[in-house]
Amino acid sequence: MSSTPNEALIAWMREHEMSSNTLAEAVNQAIGELTGKAGGLEGSQVRSWKSGRVKWPKSASRTALEMITGLSATDLGFVPRGKSPVLEVRTSEDPVHRRAFIAATTGTALSTASSTRLTVGRADMQRLRARLDDLWLFDDQNGGSPELEERSVTLSAYATDLQRTGTATSRIRSRLYALAATFTATAMWAATDSRRLDRAQQHMEKAITLAGLSHDGQVQHQIWRYASTLAGQRGHWADAAAAAEAAMATSAHRIDPLYASLSHARLALALPGLNEHTRARRAITDANEAFARADPDAARPVSMDFYTRGELDGLIGVTHLRLGDSAQAEFHFHRCLAALRPDQHRNRAYYLLHVAFAQLGQKDLDQACSTAAKVIPPPGYTSTGRIPHLLSTFTQHLNKAAPGASATRAWNDRTRTS
């Protein structure tokens, strides 16, 4: 007589990304916590459960499975050989009854921590990734803010707590570290974008540690490029270049030309501050060549959606501005603005202000002020991210370049009343 596969157990293992050998190890560990002596289960025995050849595992294995999954043996698809009154009181909805049964049948008093550990699986990862996508969309459209930072810190703490209190495979644990690192990096970016640089530094140190534990090259690349931005905000150009070079050492840079292009672009931004102009121009060339090799349809995290041809033009424009080539900078900024999506409000304001800087560098005061004025928020609205700082910097540069010009006086009057 053929056996019927245990679809419930198979589905649970698939959701939690557990192989037969991994589940066997988890059951052996749980038996050890229950009895003081680890079990001797092997992967072949788990496969016999999955195939339906064994419909009702031994008592110690059933109890361990219930401890690991939070589900009763019958909920896991096992079929008892006969009626048992004890089985009727063991439900996945009542962990207190389950702990009482385990203690009664083994004579072992379990600690609350070990008996209530949740199994973390694919569904948990999907929920956390959905929250992460929401944060990236918020940042893409609105820029960094205390709200974005706070939400990111809260989610990082949640992912870290799952890591500490949950039961998971090594692959899931790596993903939890990666998610905690990415949430922390998002908090770091929010603090950097809104010029709360000391807070950003604190987030960076934690994010680097978590990313190292995750062994995820894409996450490590993200954090190092954020670190480069933070160092640049502080004017620490050697650190900014070193962080960009650290991004180049990640597996993401080596494997995916799009990541490589972004690494080179970040390096190009830092090098003018070190007076390495030739090397900066070479980094621009490398960024362009890598971008041309990249597969636009490759699967990547949502955090890379911002990096389009237009964004690369924007970064190249900033580099040319720092190299003192304002005309070439303005050319790339206009290409960038033409390529931005309509919903990229933060990036549009950011690069419009850089057009104004480029026009000011060409001594076109009236046009520069007209361009910058498009970014001034309407009455009652407060800009987020780097825009207020850039507006203030534009005012300083304008007053330094042409303190007595009529355009300067008009700009000062306008910004004082806005």
C-alpha positions as CSV (number, residue, x, y, z in Angstrom):
1,M,0.0,0.0,0.0
2,S,1.5,3.3,-1.1
3,S,2.1,6.1,1.4
4,T,0.5,9.5,1.2
5,P,3.0,12.4,1.6
6,N,2.6,14.6,4.7
7,E,1.8,17.8,2.9
8,A,1.4,19.8,6.1
9,L,4.9,19.0,7.3
10,I,6.3,19.6,3.9
11,A,4.6,23.0,3.7
12,W,5.9,24.0,7.1
13,M,9.5,23.0,6.2
14,R,9.3,24.8,2.9
15,E,8.0,28.0,4.5
16,H,10.8,27.9,7.1
17,E,13.5,26.8,4.5
18,M,14.4,23.7,6.5
19,S,16.0,20.7,4.9
20,S,15.4,17.2,6.4
21,N,18.9,17.3,7.9
22,T,18.4,20.7,9.4
23,L,15.0,19.7,11.0
24,A,16.6,16.6,12.4
25,E,19.3,18.7,14.0
26,A,16.7,21.0,15.5
27,V,14.7,18.1,16.9
28,N,17.8,16.5,18.4
29,Q,18.6,19.8,20.1
30,A,15.0,20.2,21.4
31,I,15.1,16.7,22.8
32,G,18.3,17.6,24.5
33,E,16.6,20.6,26.2
34,L,13.7,18.4,27.2
35,T,15.6,15.4,28.5
36,G,19.2,16.5,29.1
37,K,20.4,14.1,26.3
38,A,20.4,15.1,22.7
39,G,18.4,13.0,20.3
40,G,19.9,10.8,17.6
41,L,17.5,11.6,14.8
42,E,18.9,11.6,11.2
43,G,17.6,13.3,8.0
44,S,16.4,9.9,6.6
45,Q,13.9,9.7,9.5
46,V,12.5,13.2,8.7
47,R,12.2,12.1,5.1
48,S,10.2,9.1,6.2
49,W,7.8,11.6,8.0
50,K,7.5,13.7,4.8
51,S,6.8,10.7,2.6
52,G,4.1,9.4,5.0
53,R,5.9,6.1,5.6
54,V,6.0,7.1,9.3
55,K,2.6,8.5,10.2
56,W,3.2,8.9,14.0
57,P,6.7,9.7,15.3
58,K,7.9,8.6,18.7
59,S,6.7,10.6,21.7
60,A,10.0,12.5,22.2
61,S,10.2,13.5,18.6
62,R,6.6,14.6,18.5
63,T,7.1,16.7,21.6
64,A,10.3,18.3,20.2
65,L,8.5,19.1,17.0
66,E,5.7,20.8,18.9
67,M,8.3,22.8,20.8
68,I,10.0,23.9,17.6
69,T,6.9,24.7,15.5
70,G,4.3,25.7,18.1
71,L,1.9,23.3,16.3
72,S,0.4,20.1,17.5
73,A,1.5,16.8,15.9
74,T,-1.9,16.5,14.2
75,D,-1.6,20.1,12.9
76,L,1.7,19.0,11.3
77,G,-0.1,16.3,9.4
78,F,0.7,13.3,11.6
79,V,-2.0,10.6,12.2
80,P,-2.1,8.9,15.7
81,R,-2.3,5.2,15.8
82,G,-5.1,5.3,18.3
83,K,-7.1,7.8,20.3
84,S,-5.3,9.5,23.1
85,P,-7.0,11.8,25.6
86,V,-3.7,13.6,26.2
87,L,-3.5,14.7,22.6
88,E,-6.8,16.4,22.7
89,V,-5.5,19.1,25.1
90,R,-2.4,19.9,23.1
91,T,-3.2,22.7,20.6
92,S,-1.0,25.2,18.8
93,E,-3.2,28.0,20.2
94,D,-2.4,27.3,23.9
95,P,1.3,27.3,24.6
96,V,0.7,27.1,28.4
97,H,-1.1,23.8,28.0
98,R,1.7,22.6,25.7
99,R,4.4,23.5,28.3
100,A,2.4,21.7,31.0
101,F,2.1,18.6,28.8
102,I,5.9,18.6,28.0
103,A,6.8,18.9,31.6
104,A,4.4,16.2,32.7
105,T,5.5,13.7,30.2
106,T,9.2,14.2,30.5
107,G,9.6,15.1,34.2
108,T,11.7,18.1,33.1
109,A,10.9,21.6,34.0
110,L,11.5,23.8,31.0
111,S,12.5,27.5,31.1
112,T,10.1,30.0,29.6
113,A,12.7,31.1,27.1
114,S,13.4,27.7,25.6
115,S,9.7,26.6,25.5
116,T,8.4,29.7,23.8
117,R,11.0,30.3,21.1
118,L,9.3,31.1,17.9
119,T,10.4,29.5,14.6
120,V,11.3,32.3,12.2
121,G,10.7,31.5,8.6
122,R,10.1,32.8,5.1
123,A,6.8,34.5,5.9
124,D,8.5,36.5,8.6
125,M,11.2,37.6,6.1
126,Q,8.6,38.6,3.5
127,R,6.7,40.8,6.1
128,L,10.0,42.5,7.1
129,R,11.0,43.1,3.5
130,A,7.6,44.6,2.8
131,R,8.2,47.1,5.6
132,L,11.6,47.8,4.2
133,D,10.2,48.5,0.8
134,D,7.8,51.0,2.4
135,L,10.7,52.8,4.1
136,W,12.6,53.1,0.8
137,L,9.6,54.4,-1.0
138,F,9.1,57.0,1.8
139,D,12.8,58.1,1.5
140,D,12.7,58.2,-2.3
141,Q,9.7,60.5,-2.4
142,N,10.3,62.6,0.8
143,G,14.0,62.4,1.8
144,G,15.5,61.7,5.2
145,S,13.5,62.8,8.3
146,P,13.4,62.0,12.0
147,E,10.2,60.0,11.3
148,L,12.1,57.8,8.8
149,E,15.0,57.3,11.2
150,E,12.7,56.4,14.1
151,R,10.7,53.9,12.1
152,S,13.9,52.3,10.8
153,V,15.4,52.0,14.3
154,T,12.2,50.3,15.5
155,L,12.2,47.7,12.7
156,S,15.9,47.0,13.2
157,A,15.3,46.3,16.9
158,Y,12.4,44.0,15.9
159,A,14.6,42.0,13.5
160,T,17.4,41.8,16.1
161,D,14.9,40.6,18.7
162,L,13.8,37.8,16.3
163,Q,17.4,36.9,15.9
164,R,17.9,36.6,19.6
165,T,14.6,34.9,20.7
166,G,13.6,32.9,17.6
167,T,14.6,29.5,16.2
168,A,15.8,29.6,12.6
169,T,18.0,28.0,10.0
170,S,21.4,29.4,9.4
171,R,20.2,30.9,6.1
172,I,17.2,32.6,7.8
173,R,19.6,33.9,10.5
174,S,21.8,35.5,7.9
175,R,18.8,37.1,6.3
176,L,17.7,38.5,9.7
177,Y,21.2,40.0,10.2
178,A,21.0,41.5,6.7
179,L,17.5,43.0,7.4
180,A,18.6,44.4,10.8
181,A,21.7,45.9,9.0
182,T,19.6,47.4,6.2
183,F,17.0,48.9,8.7
184,T,19.9,50.4,10.6
185,A,21.5,51.6,7.4
186,T,18.2,53.3,6.5
187,A,18.2,55.1,9.8
188,M,21.8,56.1,9.1
189,W,20.8,57.5,5.7
190,A,17.9,59.4,7.1
191,A,20.1,61.0,9.7
192,T,22.8,61.8,7.1
193,D,20.3,63.2,4.6
194,S,18.9,65.6,7.3
195,R,22.4,66.5,8.6
196,R,22.1,64.8,12.0
197,L,25.6,63.5,11.5
198,D,26.5,62.3,15.0
199,R,23.5,60.1,15.0
200,A,24.3,58.8,11.6
201,Q,27.8,57.9,12.8
202,Q,26.3,55.8,15.6
203,H,24.0,54.0,13.2
204,M,26.8,53.4,10.8
205,E,29.0,51.6,13.4
206,K,26.1,49.2,14.3
207,A,25.1,48.7,10.6
208,I,28.7,47.7,9.7
209,T,28.8,45.0,12.5
210,L,25.4,43.6,11.5
211,A,26.3,43.6,7.8
212,G,29.5,41.7,8.5
213,L,27.5,39.0,10.4
214,S,25.0,38.7,7.5
215,H,27.7,37.9,4.8
216,D,25.4,39.7,2.4
217,G,27.4,41.5,-0.3
218,Q,24.5,43.7,-1.4
219,V,23.8,44.9,2.1
220,Q,27.5,45.5,2.8
221,H,27.7,47.5,-0.4
222,Q,24.8,49.7,0.6
223,I,26.3,50.5,4.0
224,W,29.7,51.4,2.6
225,R,28.2,53.7,0.1
226,Y,26.2,55.4,2.8
227,A,29.3,55.6,4.9
228,S,31.0,57.4,1.9
229,T,28.2,59.9,1.8
230,L,28.4,60.5,5.5
231,A,32.1,61.1,5.4
232,G,31.6,63.5,2.5
233,Q,29.0,65.4,4.5
234,R,31.7,65.8,7.2
235,G,34.3,66.9,4.6
236,H,36.4,63.8,5.5
237,W,37.3,63.1,1.9
238,A,39.9,60.4,2.7
239,D,37.3,58.5,4.7
240,A,34.8,59.0,1.9
241,A,37.2,57.5,-0.7
242,A,38.1,54.6,1.6
243,A,34.4,53.8,2.2
244,A,33.8,53.8,-1.6
245,E,36.8,51.5,-2.0
246,A,35.4,49.2,0.7
247,A,32.2,49.0,-1.4
248,M,34.4,47.8,-4.3
249,A,35.7,45.0,-2.2
250,T,32.2,43.5,-1.7
251,S,30.8,40.6,-3.7
252,A,28.0,42.8,-5.1
253,H,30.6,45.0,-6.8
254,R,32.4,42.1,-8.3
255,I,29.3,40.3,-9.5
256,D,26.9,43.0,-10.6
257,P,28.1,45.8,-12.9
258,L,25.3,48.1,-11.7
259,Y,26.8,47.9,-8.1
260,A,30.2,48.4,-9.6
261,S,29.0,51.5,-11.5
262,L,27.7,53.0,-8.2
263,S,30.9,52.2,-6.4
264,H,33.0,54.1,-9.0
265,A,30.5,57.0,-9.0
266,R,30.8,57.3,-5.2
267,L,34.6,57.2,-5.4
268,A,34.5,59.9,-8.1
269,L,32.6,62.1,-5.7
270,A,35.2,61.9,-3.0
271,L,38.4,62.3,-5.1
272,P,38.2,66.0,-5.9
273,G,38.3,66.7,-2.2
274,L,41.7,65.0,-2.2
275,N,42.8,67.0,-5.2
276,E,43.0,63.8,-7.3
277,H,41.3,65.2,-10.4
278,T,42.7,62.8,-12.9
279,R,41.7,59.8,-10.9
280,A,38.2,61.3,-10.4
281,R,37.7,61.6,-14.1
282,R,38.9,58.0,-14.5
283,A,36.3,56.9,-11.9
284,I,33.6,58.7,-14.0
285,T,34.7,56.7,-17.0
286,D,34.6,53.4,-15.0
287,A,31.1,54.2,-13.7
288,N,29.8,54.8,-17.2
289,E,31.4,51.7,-18.6
290,A,30.1,49.5,-15.8
291,F,26.6,51.0,-16.1
292,A,26.6,50.1,-19.8
293,R,27.4,46.4,-19.0
294,A,24.7,46.1,-16.3
295,D,21.5,44.1,-17.0
296,P,18.6,46.5,-16.2
297,D,16.2,43.5,-15.7
298,A,18.4,41.7,-13.1
299,A,16.7,41.0,-9.7
300,R,18.0,43.5,-7.2
301,P,16.7,45.0,-3.9
302,V,14.4,48.0,-4.0
303,S,17.2,50.1,-2.5
304,M,18.8,50.0,-6.0
305,D,15.8,51.3,-7.9
306,F,17.0,54.9,-7.5
307,Y,20.2,54.2,-9.5
308,T,19.1,54.9,-13.0
309,R,21.0,56.5,-15.9
310,G,19.6,59.8,-14.8
311,E,20.9,59.3,-11.2
312,L,24.4,58.5,-12.6
313,D,24.3,61.7,-14.6
314,G,23.4,63.5,-11.4
315,L,26.4,62.0,-9.5
316,I,28.7,62.8,-12.5
317,G,27.4,66.4,-12.4
318,V,28.2,66.8,-8.7
319,T,31.7,65.4,-9.4
320,H,32.3,67.9,-12.3
321,L,31.0,70.7,-10.0
322,R,33.6,69.7,-7.4
323,L,36.2,69.6,-10.2
324,G,35.4,73.2,-11.0
325,D,33.8,72.5,-14.4
326,S,30.4,74.2,-13.9
327,A,29.3,74.0,-17.6
328,Q,29.9,70.3,-17.8
329,A,28.2,69.8,-14.5
330,E,25.1,71.7,-15.6
331,F,24.9,69.5,-18.8
332,H,24.8,66.4,-16.7
333,F,22.3,67.8,-14.2
334,H,19.8,68.6,-17.0
335,R,20.2,65.1,-18.3
336,C,19.6,63.8,-14.8
337,L,16.4,65.9,-14.3
338,A,15.0,64.8,-17.7
339,A,15.4,61.2,-16.7
340,L,13.9,61.4,-13.2
341,R,10.5,59.8,-12.5
342,P,7.7,62.2,-11.6
343,D,7.5,60.8,-8.1
344,Q,11.1,61.4,-7.2
345,H,10.5,64.7,-5.5
346,R,13.5,64.7,-3.2
347,N,16.0,63.9,-6.0
348,R,14.4,66.6,-8.3
349,A,14.8,69.3,-5.7
350,Y,18.3,68.1,-4.9
351,Y,19.5,68.2,-8.5
352,L,17.7,71.5,-9.3
353,L,19.7,73.1,-6.5
354,H,22.8,71.8,-8.0
355,V,21.8,73.3,-11.4
356,A,21.7,76.6,-9.5
357,F,25.2,76.0,-8.1
358,A,26.5,75.2,-11.6
359,Q,24.8,78.4,-13.0
360,L,26.3,80.4,-10.2
361,G,29.7,79.0,-11.0
362,Q,29.2,80.4,-14.5
363,K,28.3,83.8,-13.0
364,D,24.8,83.6,-14.4
365,L,23.3,85.1,-11.2
366,D,19.7,85.8,-12.4
367,Q,19.3,82.3,-13.8
368,A,20.9,80.7,-10.7
369,C,18.5,82.5,-8.4
370,S,15.5,81.6,-10.6
371,T,16.4,78.0,-10.6
372,A,17.0,77.8,-6.8
373,A,13.7,79.6,-6.2
374,K,11.9,76.6,-7.6
375,V,13.0,74.6,-4.6
376,I,11.9,77.1,-1.9
377,P,9.0,75.4,-0.1
378,P,5.6,77.2,-0.1
379,P,4.5,78.9,3.1
380,G,3.6,76.5,5.9
381,Y,5.7,73.7,4.4
382,T,9.1,72.5,5.7
383,S,11.6,70.8,3.5
384,T,13.2,67.6,4.6
385,G,16.6,66.0,4.0
386,R,19.5,68.0,2.7
387,I,17.4,70.7,0.9
388,P,17.3,73.3,3.7
389,H,21.1,73.0,4.2
390,L,21.7,73.3,0.4
391,L,19.5,76.4,0.2
392,S,21.5,78.0,3.0
393,T,24.7,77.1,1.3
394,F,23.5,78.6,-2.0
395,T,22.7,81.8,-0.2
396,Q,26.2,81.9,1.3
397,H,27.8,81.3,-2.1
398,L,25.7,83.9,-3.8
399,N,26.5,86.5,-1.2
400,K,30.2,85.7,-1.5
401,A,30.3,85.7,-5.3
402,A,28.3,88.9,-5.8
403,P,27.4,90.7,-2.5
404,G,26.2,93.9,-4.1
405,A,24.3,92.5,-7.1
406,S,20.6,93.2,-7.5
407,A,20.0,89.5,-8.0
408,T,21.6,88.9,-4.6
409,R,19.6,91.6,-2.8
410,A,16.4,90.2,-4.3
411,W,17.3,86.7,-3.3
412,N,18.1,87.8,0.3
413,D,14.8,89.7,0.5
414,R,12.9,86.6,-0.8
415,T,14.5,84.1,1.5
416,R,14.1,86.3,4.6
417,T,10.3,86.4,4.0
418,S,9.8,82.8,2.9
